[in-house]
């Protein structure tokens, strides 16, 4: 789930989990390496990708398609 509701707490929603990704910045990281670092906080890779998508849409990160690196937007 993206947002919390009666069943999903804020800590388990994509909105609540984006902070674990942001905390890994500001240095660029490969997407796979980033997932390995924060994977213990996510139930599945789908949940991780949803959080990545959310950060991208909000303009907090940018993904370099050639290098596969996540760049944190300052």
Secondary structure, DSSP 8 states (H G I E B T S, - for coil): --S--SSS-GGGSHHHHHHHHHTT-SS-EEHHHHHHHHGGG-SSHHHHHHHHHHHHHTTSEEEETTTTEEEE--
